[in-house]
């Protein structure tokens, strides 16, 4: 009998598994170290792009975001929102999307980006308080404090 002469090749290991994404997250966090560690890490599957890791940094440790961006050699982008500055770095590591983000104040963003602290162009003046009105001259002086209410008898 003839044997099959075709060679068999093994498929490369799948990298779109939770275990793989978890391992990538572990390596990234270990590289950042204790002082640059994010306060939260989300690991989720997104069809069709695969697994995603989201490293969340607090304002007090936002320098960890910049350490992450330097580690993977990507820029930190910014978006000005009404409640602060959203900073983000995004990269793909071994088929896993890894994103780091932080929401910081404009002062902290300027400090992290090496810019001078922003100054308000024109401070708002304090509103002038209205002079007090004596209670006898007030509209409330003409309104009785207690109003008599009559309750109708239910016919009982």
N, CA, C and O atoms as a GROMACS GRO file, in nm:
protein
  624
    1UNK      N    1   0.083  -0.117   0.000
    1UNK     CA    2   0.000   0.000   0.000
    1UNK      C    3   0.088   0.124   0.000
    1UNK      O    4   0.194   0.131   0.062
    2UNK      N    5   0.035   0.220  -0.073
    2UNK     CA    6   0.110   0.346  -0.081
    2UNK      C    7   0.074   0.435   0.037
    2UNK      O    8  -0.041   0.440   0.080
    3UNK      N    9   0.175   0.504   0.089
    3UNK     CA   10   0.151   0.600   0.198
    3UNK      C   11   0.132   0.738   0.137
    3UNK      O   12   0.183   0.767   0.028
    4UNK      N   13   0.060   0.819   0.206
    4UNK     CA   14   0.041   0.956   0.159
    4UNK      C   15   0.175   1.028   0.166
    4UNK      O   16   0.245   1.022   0.267
    5UNK      N   17   0.209   1.094   0.058
    5UNK     CA   18   0.337   1.164   0.054
    5UNK      C   19   0.325   1.313   0.086
    5UNK      O   20   0.426   1.382   0.099
    6UNK      N   21   0.203   1.362   0.099
    6UNK     CA   22   0.186   1.504   0.129
    6UNK      C   23   0.229   1.531   0.273
    6UNK      O   24   0.197   1.455   0.365
    7UNK      N   25   0.302   1.640   0.291
    7UNK     CA   26   0.345   1.675   0.427
    7UNK      C   27   0.232   1.750   0.496
    7UNK      O   28   0.157   1.826   0.434
    8UNK      N   29   0.223   1.727   0.621
    8UNK     CA   30   0.120   1.797   0.698
    8UNK      C   31   0.188   1.909   0.777
    8UNK      O   32   0.296   1.892   0.834
    9UNK      N   33   0.122   2.019   0.778
    9UNK     CA   34   0.176   2.131   0.856
    9UNK      C   35   0.078   2.161   0.968
    9UNK      O   36  -0.044   2.146   0.953
   10UNK      N   37   0.133   2.204   1.076
   10UNK     CA   38   0.045   2.241   1.188
   10UNK      C   39   0.010   2.388   1.174
   10UNK      O   40   0.092   2.470   1.134
   11UNK      N   41  -0.110   2.417   1.208
   11UNK     CA   42  -0.157   2.555   1.201
   11UNK      C   43  -0.088   2.637   1.310
   11UNK      O   44  -0.062   2.586   1.419
   12UNK      N   45  -0.059   2.761   1.281
   12UNK     CA   46   0.000   2.844   1.387
   12UNK      C   47  -0.097   2.860   1.503
   12UNK      O   48  -0.218   2.853   1.482
   13UNK      N   49  -0.047   2.880   1.622
   13UNK     CA   50  -0.138   2.892   1.736
   13UNK      C   51  -0.228   3.015   1.721
   13UNK      O   52  -0.185   3.120   1.673
   14UNK      N   53  -0.351   2.998   1.762
   14UNK     CA   54  -0.446   3.110   1.752
   14UNK      C   55  -0.409   3.217   1.854
   14UNK      O   56  -0.376   3.187   1.969
   15UNK      N   57  -0.416   3.341   1.810
   15UNK     CA   58  -0.386   3.451   1.902
   15UNK      C   59  -0.512   3.528   1.938
   15UNK      O   60  -0.505   3.632   2.004
   16UNK      N   61  -0.627   3.479   1.894
   16UNK     CA   62  -0.751   3.551   1.922
   16UNK      C   63  -0.829   3.486   2.037
   16UNK      O   64  -0.951   3.470   2.030
   17UNK      N   65  -0.758   3.449   2.142
   17UNK     CA   66  -0.822   3.387   2.256
   17UNK      C   67  -0.813   3.478   2.378
   17UNK      O   68  -0.730   3.568   2.384
   18UNK      N   69  -0.899   3.453   2.472
   18UNK     CA   70  -0.896   3.529   2.597
   18UNK      C   71  -0.762   3.510   2.667
   18UNK      O   72  -0.704   3.606   2.718
   19UNK      N   73  -0.713   3.388   2.670
   19UNK     CA   74  -0.587   3.359   2.739
   19UNK      C   75  -0.472   3.440   2.678
   19UNK      O   76  -0.387   3.492   2.750
   20UNK      N   77  -0.471   3.452   2.546
   20UNK     CA   78  -0.365   3.529   2.480
   20UNK      C   79  -0.377   3.677   2.515
   20UNK      O   80  -0.278   3.742   2.548
   21UNK      N   81  -0.499   3.731   2.509
   21UNK     CA   82  -0.519   3.872   2.543
   21UNK      C   83  -0.484   3.897   2.689
   21UNK      O   84  -0.425   4.000   2.722
   22UNK      N   85  -0.518   3.804   2.776
   22UNK     CA   86  -0.484   3.816   2.918
   22UNK      C   87  -0.333   3.816   2.936
   22UNK      O   88  -0.281   3.893   3.018
   23UNK      N   89  -0.263   3.733   2.863
   23UNK     CA   90  -0.116   3.729   2.872
   23UNK      C   91  -0.054   3.860   2.823
   23UNK      O   92   0.040   3.910   2.884
   24UNK      N   93  -0.107   3.916   2.714
   24UNK     CA   94  -0.057   4.044   2.663
   24UNK      C   95  -0.079   4.153   2.768
   24UNK      O   96   0.010   4.235   2.793
   25UNK      N   97  -0.196   4.155   2.830
   25UNK     CA   98  -0.225   4.253   2.935
   25UNK      C   99  -0.127   4.240   3.050
   25UNK      O  100  -0.078   4.340   3.103
   26UNK      N  101  -0.097   4.117   3.088
   26UNK     CA  102  -0.002   4.094   3.198
   26UNK      C  103   0.136   4.146   3.166
   26UNK      O  104   0.202   4.204   3.251
   27UNK      N  105   0.181   4.124   3.043
   27UNK     CA  106   0.314   4.171   3.002
   27UNK      C  107   0.318   4.324   3.002
   27UNK      O  108   0.415   4.383   3.052
   28UNK      N  109   0.216   4.388   2.949
   28UNK     CA  110   0.213   4.535   2.942
   28UNK      C  111   0.214   4.594   3.083
   28UNK      O  112   0.291   4.685   3.110
   29UNK      N  113   0.130   4.542   3.171
   29UNK     CA  114   0.123   4.595   3.308
   29UNK      C  115   0.254   4.570   3.381
   29UNK      O  116   0.300   4.657   3.456
   30UNK      N  117   0.314   4.454   3.362
   30UNK     CA  118   0.442   4.425   3.427
   30UNK      C  119   0.551   4.521   3.378
   30UNK      O  120   0.635   4.564   3.457
   31UNK      N  121   0.549   4.554   3.250
   31UNK     CA  122   0.649   4.647   3.195
   31UNK      C  123   0.630   4.789   3.251
   31UNK      O  124   0.728   4.862   3.267
   32UNK      N  125   0.507   4.826   3.280
   32UNK     CA  126   0.483   4.960   3.334
   32UNK      C  127   0.534   4.974   3.476
   32UNK      O  128   0.576   5.082   3.516
   33UNK      N  129   0.530   4.868   3.551
   33UNK     CA  130   0.580   4.872   3.688
   33UNK      C  131   0.477   4.925   3.786
   33UNK      O  132   0.369   4.970   3.748
   34UNK      N  133   0.514   4.918   3.911
   34UNK     CA  134   0.422   4.952   4.021
   34UNK      C  135   0.381   5.099   4.021
   34UNK      O  136   0.266   5.130   4.053
   35UNK      N  137   0.471   5.190   3.988
   35UNK     CA  138   0.439   5.332   3.998
   35UNK      C  139   0.361   5.384   3.878
   35UNK      O  140   0.298   5.489   3.887
   36UNK      N  141   0.363   5.314   3.766
   36UNK     CA  142   0.294   5.358   3.644
   36UNK      C  143   0.170   5.275   3.615
   36UNK      O  144   0.110   5.288   3.508
   37UNK      N  145   0.130   5.191   3.708
   37UNK     CA  146   0.021   5.097   3.686
   37UNK      C  147  -0.114   5.166   3.671
   37UNK      O  148  -0.142   5.263   3.742
   38UNK      N  149  -0.199   5.119   3.578
   38UNK     CA  150  -0.334   5.176   3.565
   38UNK      C  151  -0.418   5.137   3.685
   38UNK      O  152  -0.389   5.040   3.754
   39UNK      N  153  -0.525   5.215   3.709
   39UNK     CA  154  -0.614   5.181   3.821
   39UNK      C  155  -0.716   5.075   3.779
   39UNK      O  156  -0.774   5.009   3.865
   40UNK      N  157  -0.738   5.059   3.648
   40UNK     CA  158  -0.833   4.959   3.601
   40UNK      C  159  -0.786   4.906   3.466
   40UNK      O  160  -0.719   4.975   3.390
   41UNK      N  161  -0.824   4.782   3.440
   41UNK     CA  162  -0.791   4.718   3.313
   41UNK      C  163  -0.915   4.643   3.267
   41UNK      O  164  -0.966   4.556   3.339
   42UNK      N  165  -0.963   4.675   3.148
   42UNK     CA  166  -1.078   4.605   3.092
   42UNK      C  167  -1.030   4.517   2.979
   42UNK      O  168  -0.947   4.558   2.897
   43UNK      N  169  -1.081   4.396   2.975
   43UNK     CA  170  -1.046   4.301   2.870
   43UNK      C  171  -1.178   4.254   2.810
   43UNK      O  172  -1.259   4.192   2.878
   44UNK      N  173  -1.197   4.283   2.682
   44UNK     CA  174  -1.325   4.248   2.620
   44UNK      C  175  -1.305   4.202   2.477
   44UNK      O  176  -1.208   4.240   2.410
   45UNK      N  177  -1.398   4.119   2.430
   45UNK     CA  178  -1.394   4.072   2.292
   45UNK      C  179  -1.484   4.161   2.208
   45UNK      O  180  -1.595   4.195   2.247
   46UNK      N  181  -1.432   4.198   2.091
   46UNK     CA  182  -1.507   4.283   2.000
   46UNK      C  183  -1.506   4.217   1.863
   46UNK      O  184  -1.400   4.204   1.801
   47UNK      N  185  -1.623   4.175   1.817
   47UNK     CA  186  -1.630   4.114   1.686
   47UNK      C  187  -1.636   4.225   1.583
   47UNK      O  188  -1.713   4.318   1.606
   48UNK      N  189  -1.567   4.225   1.476
   48UNK     CA  190  -1.475   4.124   1.426
   48UNK      C  191  -1.328   4.152   1.456
   48UNK      O  192  -1.241   4.077   1.411
   49UNK      N  193  -1.297   4.258   1.532
   49UNK     CA  194  -1.156   4.294   1.547
   49UNK      C  195  -1.083   4.215   1.655
   49UNK      O  196  -0.963   4.234   1.671
   50UNK      N  197  -1.150   4.129   1.727
   50UNK     CA  198  -1.082   4.045   1.826
   50UNK      C  199  -1.088   4.103   1.966
   50UNK      O  200  -1.184   4.170   2.003
   51UNK      N  201  -0.985   4.076   2.041
   51UNK     CA  202  -0.980   4.116   2.181
   51UNK      C  203  -0.924   4.256   2.197
   51UNK      O  204  -0.838   4.300   2.120
   52UNK      N  205  -0.975   4.326   2.298
   52UNK     CA  206  -0.929   4.461   2.330
   52UNK      C  207  -0.891   4.468   2.477
   52UNK      O  208  -0.953   4.405   2.563
   53UNK      N  209  -0.787   4.546   2.503
   53UNK     CA  210  -0.745   4.575   2.640
   53UNK      C  211  -0.754   4.726   2.656
   53UNK      O  212  -0.704   4.801   2.572
   54UNK      N  213  -0.816   4.769   2.763
   54UNK     CA  214  -0.825   4.913   2.791
   54UNK      C  215  -0.760   4.939   2.927
   54UNK      O  216  -0.809   4.894   3.030
   55UNK      N  217  -0.650   5.012   2.925
   55UNK     CA  218  -0.580   5.052   3.047
   55UNK      C  219  -0.632   5.189   3.087
   55UNK      O  220  -0.620   5.284   3.010
   56UNK      N  221  -0.689   5.201   3.206
   56UNK     CA  222  -0.746   5.328   3.250
   56UNK      C  223  -0.656   5.387   3.359
   56UNK      O  224  -0.624   5.322   3.458
   57UNK      N  225  -0.617   5.512   3.337
   57UNK     CA  226  -0.529   5.580   3.430
   57UNK      C  227  -0.604   5.694   3.496
   57UNK      O  228  -0.677   5.768   3.430
   58UNK      N  229  -0.588   5.709   3.626
   58UNK     CA  230  -0.646   5.823   3.699
   58UNK      C  231  -0.562   5.947   3.673
   58UNK      O  232  -0.448   5.938   3.626
   59UNK      N  233  -0.619   6.062   3.703
   59UNK     CA  234  -0.546   6.188   3.684
   59UNK      C  235  -0.417   6.188   3.765
   59UNK      O  236  -0.315   6.237   3.718
   60UNK      N  237  -0.421   6.134   3.887
   60UNK     CA  238  -0.302   6.137   3.973
   60UNK      C  239  -0.191   6.047   3.922
   60UNK      O  240  -0.076   6.064   3.962
   61UNK      N  241  -0.222   5.950   3.836
   61UNK     CA  242  -0.121   5.861   3.779
   61UNK      C  243  -0.122   5.865   3.626
   61UNK      O  244  -0.088   5.766   3.561
   62UNK      N  245  -0.160   5.978   3.570
   62UNK     CA  246  -0.170   5.989   3.425
   62UNK      C  247  -0.034   5.979   3.357
   62UNK      O  248  -0.028   5.953   3.237
   63UNK      N  249   0.074   5.999   3.431
   63UNK     CA  250   0.206   5.981   3.369
   63UNK      C  251   0.226   5.836   3.326
   63UNK      O  252   0.311   5.807   3.242
   64UNK      N  253   0.149   5.743   3.384
   64UNK     CA  254   0.153   5.604   3.341
   64UNK      C  255   0.107   5.587   3.197
   64UNK      O  256   0.156   5.498   3.126
   65UNK      N  257   0.014   5.670   3.153
   65UNK     CA  258  -0.030   5.668   3.014
   65UNK      C  259   0.086   5.704   2.921
   65UNK      O  260   0.105   5.641   2.817
   66UNK      N  261   0.162   5.806   2.959
   66UNK     CA  262   0.277   5.847   2.878
   66UNK      C  263   0.388   5.740   2.881
   66UNK      O  264   0.459   5.722   2.783
   67UNK      N  265   0.401   5.671   2.994
   67UNK     CA  266   0.497   5.561   3.002
   67UNK      C  267   0.455   5.447   2.909
   67UNK      O  268   0.538   5.386   2.843
   68UNK      N  269   0.324   5.419   2.905
   68UNK     CA  270   0.272   5.317   2.814
   68UNK      C  271   0.298   5.356   2.669
   68UNK      O  272   0.343   5.274   2.589
   69UNK      N  273   0.269   5.482   2.635
   69UNK     CA  274   0.290   5.528   2.498
   69UNK      C  275   0.438   5.520   2.458
   69UNK      O  276   0.469   5.485   2.345
   70UNK      N  277   0.527   5.552   2.551
   70UNK     CA  278   0.670   5.543   2.522
   70UNK      C  279   0.714   5.397   2.508
   70UNK      O  280   0.799   5.364   2.426
   71UNK      N  281   0.654   5.310   2.589
   71UNK     CA  282   0.687   5.167   2.584
   71UNK      C  283   0.654   5.106   2.448
   71UNK      O  284   0.731   5.026   2.396
   72UNK      N  285   0.541   5.144   2.390
   72UNK     CA  286   0.497   5.086   2.262
   72UNK      C  287   0.524   5.180   2.146
   72UNK      O  288   0.489   5.149   2.032
   73UNK      N  289   0.586   5.295   2.173
   73UNK     CA  290   0.628   5.392   2.071
   73UNK      C  291   0.511   5.442   1.985
   73UNK      O  292   0.513   5.432   1.862
   74UNK      N  293   0.409   5.495   2.053
   74UNK     CA  294   0.296   5.558   1.985
   74UNK      C  295   0.272   5.695   2.047
   74UNK      O  296   0.309   5.717   2.163
   75UNK      N  297   0.211   5.787   1.973
   75UNK     CA  298   0.183   5.920   2.030
   75UNK      C  299   0.062   5.916   2.123
   75UNK      O  300  -0.022   5.827   2.114
   76UNK      N  301   0.056   6.014   2.210
   76UNK     CA  302  -0.061   6.033   2.295
   76UNK      C  303  -0.146   6.141   2.228
   76UNK      O  304  -0.099   6.251   2.202
   77UNK      N  305  -0.270   6.107   2.199
   77UNK     CA  306  -0.361   6.204   2.138
   77UNK      C  307  -0.447   6.268   2.246
   77UNK      O  308  -0.460   6.214   2.356
   78UNK      N  309  -0.503   6.383   2.214
   78UNK     CA  310  -0.585   6.454   2.312
   78UNK      C  311  -0.715   6.500   2.249
   78UNK      O  312  -0.721   6.528   2.129
   79UNK      N  313  -0.817   6.506   2.330
   79UNK     CA  314  -0.946   6.560   2.289
   79UNK      C  315  -0.996   6.650   2.403
   79UNK      O  316  -0.999   6.608   2.519
   80UNK      N  317  -1.033   6.771   2.368
   80UNK     CA  318  -1.083   6.865   2.467
   80UNK      C  319  -1.232   6.842   2.484
   80UNK      O  320  -1.309   6.851   2.388
   81UNK      N  321  -1.272   6.811   2.605
   81UNK     CA  322  -1.412   6.788   2.638
   81UNK      C  323  -1.458   6.896   2.735
   81UNK      O  324  -1.375   6.969   2.790
   82UNK      N  325  -1.585   6.907   2.757
   82UNK     CA  326  -1.634   7.011   2.846
   82UNK      C  327  -1.595   6.985   2.992
   82UNK      O  328  -1.598   7.078   3.072
   83UNK      N  329  -1.560   6.863   3.027
   83UNK     CA  330  -1.526   6.831   3.165
   83UNK      C  331  -1.380   6.791   3.182
   83UNK      O  332  -1.344   6.736   3.285
   84UNK      N  333  -1.296   6.818   3.083
   84UNK     CA  334  -1.153   6.790   3.097
   84UNK      C  335  -1.088   6.759   2.964
   84UNK      O  336  -1.146   6.780   2.858
   85UNK      N  337  -0.966   6.708   2.972
   85UNK     CA  338  -0.889   6.669   2.854
   85UNK      C  339  -0.878   6.517   2.854
   85UNK      O  340  -0.830   6.457   2.951
   86UNK      N  341  -0.922   6.454   2.746
   86UNK     CA  342  -0.912   6.308   2.732
   86UNK      C  343  -0.784   6.277   2.655
   86UNK      O  344  -0.768   6.317   2.540
   87UNK      N  345  -0.694   6.204   2.720
   87UNK     CA  346  -0.568   6.163   2.658
   87UNK      C  347  -0.577   6.015   2.627
   87UNK      O  348  -0.636   5.938   2.703
   88UNK      N  349  -0.516   5.974   2.513
   88UNK     CA  350  -0.529   5.834   2.472
   88UNK      C  351  -0.409   5.792   2.389
   88UNK      O  352  -0.355   5.871   2.312
   89UNK      N  353  -0.369   5.667   2.405
   89UNK     CA  354  -0.266   5.604   2.323
   89UNK      C  355  -0.321   5.469   2.278
   89UNK      O  356  -0.378   5.395   2.359
   90UNK      N  357  -0.305   5.437   2.150
   90UNK     CA  358  -0.366   5.316   2.093
   90UNK      C  359  -0.263   5.242   2.010
   90UNK      O  360  -0.191   5.302   1.930
   91UNK      N  361  -0.257   5.109   2.028
   91UNK     CA  362  -0.161   5.025   1.955
   91UNK      C  363  -0.218   4.884   1.945
   91UNK      O  364  -0.308   4.846   2.021
   92UNK      N  365  -0.166   4.807   1.852
   92UNK     CA  366  -0.200   4.666   1.840
   92UNK      C  367  -0.076   4.585   1.875
   92UNK      O  368   0.029   4.602   1.814
   93UNK      N  369  -0.089   4.497   1.974
   93UNK     CA  370   0.021   4.411   2.017
   93UNK      C  371  -0.023   4.267   1.997
   93UNK      O  372  -0.120   4.223   2.059
   94UNK      N  373   0.047   4.195   1.912
   94UNK     CA  374   0.017   4.054   1.884
   94UNK      C  375  -0.132   4.033   1.858
   94UNK      O  376  -0.194   3.947   1.920
   95UNK      N  377  -0.187   4.110   1.768
   95UNK     CA  378  -0.327   4.101   1.726
   95UNK      C  379  -0.427   4.139   1.834
   95UNK      O  380  -0.546   4.108   1.822
   96UNK      N  381  -0.382   4.206   1.939
   96UNK     CA  382  -0.471   4.252   2.045
   96UNK      C  383  -0.464   4.405   2.048
   96UNK      O  384  -0.355   4.461   2.059
   97UNK      N  385  -0.579   4.471   2.039
   97UNK     CA  386  -0.582   4.616   2.048
   97UNK      C  387  -0.562   4.656   2.194
   97UNK      O  388  -0.634   4.610   2.282
   98UNK      N  389  -0.463   4.742   2.218
   98UNK     CA  390  -0.435   4.789   2.354
   98UNK      C  391  -0.449   4.941   2.354
   98UNK      O  392  -0.384   5.010   2.276
   99UNK      N  393  -0.534   4.990   2.442
   99UNK     CA  394  -0.560   5.133   2.450
   99UNK      C  395  -0.542   5.179   2.593
   99UNK      O  396  -0.593   5.117   2.686
  100UNK      N  397  -0.470   5.287   2.609
  100UNK     CA  398  -0.456   5.350   2.739
  100UNK      C  399  -0.524   5.485   2.734
  100UNK      O  400  -0.514   5.554   2.632
  101UNK      N  401  -0.593   5.524   2.841
  101UNK     CA  402  -0.660   5.653   2.840
  101UNK      C  403  -0.663   5.713   2.980
  101UNK      O  404  -0.652   5.642   3.080
  102UNK      N  405  -0.678   5.845   2.983
  102UNK     CA  406  -0.689   5.919   3.109
  102UNK      C  407  -0.771   6.044   3.084
  102UNK      O  408  -0.762   6.103   2.976
  103UNK      N  409  -0.850   6.083   3.180
  103UNK     CA  410  -0.924   6.209   3.175
  103UNK      C  411  -0.862   6.299   3.281
  103UNK      O  412  -0.864   6.268   3.400
  104UNK      N  413  -0.806   6.411   3.236
  104UNK     CA  414  -0.733   6.499   3.327
  104UNK      C  415  -0.780   6.644   3.310
  104UNK      O  416  -0.848   6.678   3.214
  105UNK      N  417  -0.741   6.727   3.405
  105UNK     CA  418  -0.772   6.869   3.397
  105UNK      C  419  -0.678   6.934   3.296
  105UNK      O  420  -0.574   6.877   3.264
  106UNK      N  421  -0.711   7.052   3.244
  106UNK     CA  422  -0.621   7.122   3.152
  106UNK      C  423  -0.483   7.149   3.212
  106UNK      O  424  -0.382   7.143   3.141
  107UNK      N  425  -0.478   7.179   3.342
  107UNK     CA  426  -0.348   7.203   3.407
  107UNK      C  427  -0.261   7.078   3.406
  107UNK      O  428  -0.142   7.086   3.375
  108UNK      N  429  -0.320   6.963   3.440
  108UNK     CA  430  -0.244   6.838   3.443
  108UNK      C  431  -0.202   6.800   3.301
  108UNK      O  432  -0.090   6.754   3.280
  109UNK      N  433  -0.291   6.818   3.203
  109UNK     CA  434  -0.256   6.786   3.064
  109UNK      C  435  -0.137   6.870   3.019
  109UNK      O  436  -0.046   6.819   2.955
  110UNK      N  437  -0.138   6.998   3.051
  110UNK     CA  438  -0.028   7.086   3.011
  110UNK      C  439   0.102   7.042   3.078
  110UNK      O  440   0.207   7.042   3.014
  111UNK      N  441   0.094   7.004   3.204
  111UNK     CA  442   0.213   6.959   3.275
  111UNK      C  443   0.268   6.830   3.214
  111UNK      O  444   0.388   6.817   3.194
  112UNK      N  445   0.179   6.734   3.184
  112UNK     CA  446   0.222   6.606   3.127
  112UNK      C  447   0.280   6.623   2.986
  112UNK      O  448   0.372   6.551   2.947
  113UNK      N  449   0.225   6.719   2.911
  113UNK     CA  450   0.271   6.741   2.774
  113UNK      C  451   0.388   6.838   2.767
  113UNK      O  452   0.436   6.869   2.658
  114UNK      N  453   0.434   6.887   2.884
  114UNK     CA  454   0.549   6.975   2.886
  114UNK      C  455   0.521   7.116   2.841
  114UNK      O  456   0.612   7.186   2.796
  115UNK      N  457   0.397   7.160   2.852
  115UNK     CA  458   0.359   7.295   2.811
  115UNK      C  459   0.338   7.380   2.936
  115UNK      O  460   0.314   7.326   3.044
  116UNK      N  461   0.347   7.511   2.921
  116UNK     CA  462   0.316   7.596   3.037
  116UNK      C  463   0.170   7.581   3.078
  116UNK      O  464   0.083   7.554   2.994
  117UNK      N  465   0.144   7.599   3.204
  117UNK     CA  466   0.009   7.587   3.255
  117UNK      C  467  -0.080   7.692   3.191
  117UNK      O  468  -0.045   7.810   3.189
  118UNK      N  469  -0.196   7.650   3.137
  118UNK     CA  470  -0.284   7.749   3.073
  118UNK      C  471  -0.337   7.849   3.175
  118UNK      O  472  -0.364   7.815   3.290
  119UNK      N  473  -0.351   7.971   3.131
  119UNK     CA  474  -0.402   8.078   3.216
  119UNK      C  475  -0.535   8.124   3.157
  119UNK      O  476  -0.548   8.139   3.036
  120UNK      N  477  -0.632   8.145   3.244
  120UNK     CA  478  -0.761   8.197   3.195
  120UNK      C  479  -0.737   8.333   3.133
  120UNK      O  480  -0.672   8.417   3.194
  121UNK      N  481  -0.787   8.358   3.011
  121UNK     CA  482  -0.760   8.484   2.945
  121UNK      C  483  -0.816   8.604   3.021
  121UNK      O  484  -0.751   8.708   3.028
  122UNK      N  485  -0.933   8.590   3.078
  122UNK     CA  486  -0.991   8.701   3.152
  122UNK      C  487  -1.077   8.642   3.264
  122UNK      O  488  -1.180   8.580   3.238
  123UNK      N  489  -1.034   8.660   3.389
  123UNK     CA  490  -1.115   8.606   3.497
  123UNK      C  491  -1.251   8.675   3.504
  123UNK      O  492  -1.262   8.796   3.480
  124UNK      N  493  -1.350   8.599   3.537
  124UNK     CA  494  -1.485   8.654   3.548
  124UNK      C  495  -1.496   8.738   3.675
  124UNK      O  496  -1.451   8.695   3.781
  125UNK      N  497  -1.554   8.860   3.665
  125UNK     CA  498  -1.569   8.942   3.785
  125UNK      C  499  -1.675   8.882   3.877
  125UNK      O  500  -1.769   8.817   3.833
  126UNK      N  501  -1.656   8.906   4.005
  126UNK     CA  502  -1.754   8.860   4.103
  126UNK      C  503  -1.883   8.938   4.084
  126UNK      O  504  -1.880   9.060   4.071
  127UNK      N  505  -1.997   8.871   4.081
  127UNK     CA  506  -2.123   8.945   4.067
  127UNK      C  507  -2.149   9.027   4.194
  127UNK      O  508  -2.120   8.982   4.305
  128UNK      N  509  -2.203   9.147   4.174
  128UNK     CA  510  -2.234   9.232   4.288
  128UNK      C  511  -2.362   9.181   4.354
  128UNK      O  512  -2.461   9.150   4.288
  129UNK      N  513  -2.356   9.174   4.485
  129UNK     CA  514  -2.472   9.127   4.560
  129UNK      C  515  -2.575   9.240   4.568
  129UNK      O  516  -2.539   9.356   4.585
  130UNK      N  517  -2.701   9.205   4.555
  130UNK     CA  518  -2.808   9.304   4.567
  130UNK      C  519  -2.818   9.347   4.714
  130UNK      O  520  -2.798   9.265   4.804
  131UNK      N  521  -2.848   9.474   4.738
  131UNK     CA  522  -2.861   9.517   4.877
  131UNK      C  523  -2.977   9.446   4.944
  131UNK      O  524  -3.077   9.415   4.879
  132UNK      N  525  -2.965   9.419   5.073
  132UNK     CA  526  -3.075   9.349   5.141
  132UNK      C  527  -3.201   9.435   5.145
  132UNK      O  528  -3.194   9.557   5.155
  133UNK      N  529  -3.315   9.370   5.138
  133UNK     CA  530  -3.444   9.437   5.143
  133UNK      C  531  -3.503   9.414   5.282
  133UNK      O  532  -3.514   9.299   5.325
  134UNK      N  533  -3.542   9.521   5.353
  134UNK     CA  534  -3.605   9.500   5.484
  134UNK      C  535  -3.732   9.417   5.469
  134UNK      O  536  -3.805   9.432   5.371
  135UNK      N  537  -3.757   9.329   5.562
  135UNK     CA  538  -3.870   9.237   5.552
  135UNK      C  539  -4.002   9.311   5.538
  135UNK      O  540  -4.091   9.262   5.467
  136UNK      N  541  -4.020   9.428   5.603
  136UNK     CA  542  -4.145   9.503   5.593
  136UNK      C  543  -4.168   9.558   5.454
  136UNK      O  544  -4.283   9.582   5.416
  137UNK      N  545  -4.061   9.581   5.375
  137UNK     CA  546  -4.074   9.635   5.241
  137UNK      C  547  -4.078   9.524   5.136
  137UNK      O  548  -4.091   9.551   5.017
  138UNK      N  549  -4.067   9.403   5.179
  138UNK     CA  550  -4.062   9.289   5.088
  138UNK      C  551  -4.202   9.250   5.042
  138UNK      O  552  -4.301   9.285   5.106
  139UNK      N  553  -4.210   9.179   4.931
  139UNK     CA  554  -4.336   9.125   4.881
  139UNK      C  555  -4.392   9.026   4.982
  139UNK      O  556  -4.513   9.011   4.993
  140UNK      N  557  -4.305   8.961   5.054
  140UNK     CA  558  -4.350   8.861   5.151
  140UNK      C  559  -4.427   8.923   5.267
  140UNK      O  560  -4.502   8.854   5.335
  141UNK      N  561  -4.408   9.053   5.291
  141UNK     CA  562  -4.478   9.118   5.402
  141UNK      C  563  -4.628   9.124   5.377
  141UNK      O  564  -4.704   9.128   5.474
  142UNK      N  565  -4.672   9.125   5.253
  142UNK     CA  566  -4.815   9.135   5.221
  142UNK      C  567  -4.883   8.999   5.219
  142UNK      O  568  -5.006   8.992   5.211
  143UNK      N  569  -4.809   8.891   5.225
  143UNK     CA  570  -4.866   8.756   5.219
  143UNK      C  571  -4.879   8.705   5.362
  143UNK      O  572  -4.783   8.706   5.438
  144UNK      N  573  -4.999   8.659   5.399
  144UNK     CA  574  -5.013   8.607   5.535
  144UNK      C  575  -4.930   8.481   5.554
  144UNK      O  576  -4.917   8.398   5.463
  145UNK      N  577  -4.874   8.468   5.673
  145UNK     CA  578  -4.789   8.353   5.702
  145UNK      C  579  -4.871   8.226   5.716
  145UNK      O  580  -4.827   8.118   5.678
  146UNK      N  581  -4.992   8.239   5.772
  146UNK     CA  582  -5.078   8.121   5.791
  146UNK      C  583  -5.207   8.146   5.715
  146UNK      O  584  -5.269   8.251   5.730
  147UNK      N  585  -5.245   8.053   5.635
  147UNK     CA  586  -5.369   8.063   5.558
  147UNK      C  587  -5.468   7.965   5.615
  147UNK      O  588  -5.437   7.848   5.635
  148UNK      N  589  -5.588   8.015   5.641
  148UNK     CA  590  -5.692   7.928   5.696
  148UNK      C  591  -5.749   7.842   5.583
  148UNK      O  592  -5.784   7.892   5.476
  149UNK      N  593  -5.758   7.714   5.610
  149UNK     CA  594  -5.812   7.620   5.512
  149UNK      C  595  -5.935   7.557   5.570
  149UNK      O  596  -5.930   7.501   5.680
  150UNK      N  597  -6.047   7.565   5.499
  150UNK     CA  598  -6.168   7.500   5.546
  150UNK      C  599  -6.181   7.365   5.481
  150UNK      O  600  -6.161   7.349   5.360
  151UNK      N  601  -6.213   7.268   5.562
  151UNK     CA  602  -6.229   7.132   5.511
  151UNK      C  603  -6.377   7.105   5.503
  151UNK      O  604  -6.449   7.124   5.601
  152UNK      N  605  -6.424   7.062   5.387
  152UNK     CA  606  -6.565   7.032   5.370
  152UNK      C  607  -6.597   6.903   5.442
  152UNK      O  608  -6.523   6.805   5.434
  153UNK      N  609  -6.704   6.905   5.510
  153UNK     CA  610  -6.748   6.785   5.580
  153UNK      C  611  -6.802   6.687   5.478
  153UNK      O  612  -6.874   6.728   5.387
  154UNK      N  613  -6.770   6.564   5.488
  154UNK     CA  614  -6.808   6.463   5.393
  154UNK      C  615  -6.955   6.427   5.399
  154UNK      O  616  -6.994   6.328   5.337
  155UNK      N  617  -7.040   6.500   5.470
  155UNK     CA  618  -7.182   6.473   5.478
  155UNK      C  619  -7.214   6.366   5.579
  155UNK      O  620  -7.323   6.309   5.576
  156UNK      N  621  -7.124   6.339   5.668
  156UNK     CA  622  -7.152   6.235   5.766
  156UNK      C  623  -7.218   6.289   5.885
  156UNK      O  624  -7.249   6.215   5.978
   0.00000   0.00000   0.00000
